[in-house]
Amino acid sequence: MNIVKATKLAKKRKMGMVRKNSFLTTVNGYLVPFDNAIYGYGAYIPFKGYIVRMAGITTKDILAKDWILVKRIDHQDRAYSIHERVRHKEKHSKEC
């Protein structure tokens, strides 16, 4: 399916999306479309363990028709930049 249809279905079904032959597929990661337009898409990469903001959609990705939906592992509702994630971890470790 194309990226527009994949995005709509992923939001509706609370799923992730990925292209069949992408880097994210090889590491069992996926893209997460967010409702808030500020965040756009996030990328979940398992060895990081959280969703990072991503704006790396290329014209090839937009024109591709090989997008598939995948089950989400995470349950985050927003993406973190790397700096926000570090601050969040530091704040949480001080509270514990």
C-alpha positions as CSV (number, residue, x, y, z in Angstrom):
1,M,0.0,0.0,0.0
2,N,1.1,3.6,-0.3
3,I,2.3,5.8,2.6
4,V,-1.0,7.8,2.8
5,K,-3.1,4.6,3.2
6,A,-0.6,3.1,5.6
7,T,-0.5,6.2,7.8
8,K,-4.3,6.3,8.0
9,L,-4.6,2.6,8.9
10,A,-1.7,2.7,11.4
11,K,-3.3,5.6,13.2
12,K,-6.7,4.0,13.2
13,R,-5.4,0.6,14.4
14,K,-2.6,1.9,16.7
15,M,0.0,0.0,14.7
16,G,3.5,0.8,13.3
17,M,4.4,0.9,9.6
18,V,7.5,0.0,7.6
19,R,8.7,-0.6,4.1
20,K,9.4,-4.2,3.2
21,N,13.1,-3.7,2.3
22,S,14.2,-0.9,4.6
23,F,16.8,-0.6,7.3
24,L,14.1,-0.5,10.0
25,T,12.9,-3.9,8.8
26,T,16.3,-5.5,9.3
27,V,16.5,-4.3,12.9
28,N,12.8,-5.1,13.7
29,G,12.0,-1.4,14.0
30,Y,9.1,0.6,12.5
31,L,7.7,4.1,12.0
32,V,4.9,5.4,14.2
33,P,2.7,8.1,12.8
34,F,1.6,10.6,15.5
35,D,-1.7,12.5,15.6
36,N,0.1,15.8,16.4
37,A,1.5,17.3,13.3
38,I,4.5,18.7,15.2
39,Y,5.9,15.2,15.7
40,G,5.0,13.7,12.3
41,Y,6.6,10.2,12.4
42,G,8.7,8.6,15.0
43,A,11.0,5.7,14.6
44,Y,11.1,2.8,17.1
45,I,14.4,1.1,17.0
46,P,14.6,-1.9,19.5
47,F,18.2,-1.5,20.6
48,K,17.4,2.1,21.7
49,G,14.2,1.1,23.4
50,Y,12.2,4.2,22.7
51,I,10.8,6.3,19.9
52,V,12.9,9.0,18.4
53,R,11.7,11.9,16.2
54,M,12.3,11.2,12.6
55,A,12.0,13.3,9.5
56,G,13.8,11.0,7.1
57,I,11.0,10.3,4.7
58,T,12.4,10.5,1.2
59,T,10.7,10.9,-2.1
60,K,11.3,7.3,-2.8
61,D,9.4,6.4,0.4
62,I,6.5,8.7,-0.6
63,L,6.2,7.1,-4.0
64,A,6.7,3.5,-2.8
65,K,3.8,1.1,-2.6
66,D,5.4,-1.5,-0.4
67,W,4.4,-0.2,3.0
68,I,3.1,-2.7,5.5
69,L,1.6,-2.5,9.0
70,V,3.3,-4.1,12.0
71,K,2.3,-4.7,15.6
72,R,3.7,-2.0,17.9
73,I,5.9,-3.1,20.8
74,D,6.0,0.3,22.6
75,H,3.0,2.3,23.9
76,Q,4.4,5.9,23.8
77,D,2.2,8.7,22.6
78,R,5.0,11.1,21.6
79,A,8.5,11.0,20.3
80,Y,11.6,12.3,22.2
81,S,14.5,14.0,20.7
82,I,17.8,12.5,22.0
83,H,18.3,15.5,24.4
84,E,14.8,15.3,25.8
85,R,15.3,11.5,26.4
86,V,18.5,12.1,28.3
87,R,16.9,14.8,30.4
88,H,13.9,12.6,31.1
89,K,16.1,9.7,32.2
90,E,18.1,12.0,34.5
91,K,15.0,13.5,36.0
92,H,13.5,10.0,36.6
93,S,16.7,8.6,38.2
94,K,16.8,11.6,40.6
95,E,13.2,10.9,41.7
96,C,13.9,7.2,42.5
